[in-house]
């Protein structure tokens, strides 16, 4: 076959959009180093791919699976159990970097708001110089 036409290929792949996708994938595979199934005849990879499809020299289902595989996005891996444990709030990492201990927090919570009011009054008095 000296020239390939779309009509030759549509007999094998009726959907023209799918034909373009499959031919593009096959052309990429050829450019990556796969051997062409037909003589190159000084043609570029897309033409060689179309000629292969028209002559039925390649398995279309395998080419379609290869296309799907290359278009898939791989999700990020799930964190390991150690990474998950680091993300969970615990006493050790809640109070990390704070100047207050869990015991002091518990004491302040038990004391109610009276201590907080005294602290505010003392801070105001210091600011006012009195």
Beta strands, then each sheet from edge to edge (+ up, - down):
end
